[in-house]
Amino acid sequence: MFAGVGVALSILAFFIKRNKWELDDMKERLREIEISHAGQAKEVNHLNKLAEDRREDIKKLFERMEGK
């Protein structure tokens, strides 16, 4: 009887450890994705700023052309 309980606990411990490893792997992947997303969001914000600056420059050029 004790051997059966020992085997059952051993199997249970194995599955708990395996689930912990899977969770650790998923946490690491999620961390990497979050870091990647933060970098991409920063790049997108920079590109939006550049596009807005370009738009303002074009507006100024048209204003100068209309003034002549």
N, C-alpha and C positions, 0 to 999 in steps of 0.2 A: 504494500500500500504506500509506504513512504517513497519507494522507488517511482511509483506512478505519479505521485505528487511532485517529486523532484523533476521528473521528465516534463511534466506539464508546465511547471514553473520555468524550466530551462527553455522550452519552446516559446512560452509567453515572453520571456526576456529577449529572446532572439528577435521576435517580431517587433517588439518595442524599440530595440536598438536599430533595426532596419528602418523603421518609420522615422526615427530621430535622424538617421543619416540622410534620408530622403528630404526631410524638412530642412536640414542644414544646407543641402545642395540647392534647394529651391530658394532659401534665404540668400545664398550667395549669388545666384542668378538674378534674383530680384534687385539686389544691391547693384550689380553691374548694369542692369537695365536702367535703374534710376540714375546712376552716374552718367550713362550714355544719353539719357533723355535730358538731363540738366545741360549737358554740353550742346545738344542739338537745339534746345530752347534758347540758349544764349546766342547761338549762331543765327537762329531765325529772328530774334530781336534785333541783332546787329544788321541783318539784311533788310529788315523793315525800316530801320533808321536810315540806312543808305538809300532805300527806295524813296522815302519821304524827302530826304535832302535833294535827290535828283528831281523829284516832282516840283519842289520849291524853286530849284534852279531853272527849270523849264518855264515855270510861270513867270519868273523874272525876265527871261529871254523874250517871251512873247510880249510882255509889258514894254520892254525896250523897243521891240519891232513896231508895236502899235504907236509908240510915241514919236517915231521918226516920220 
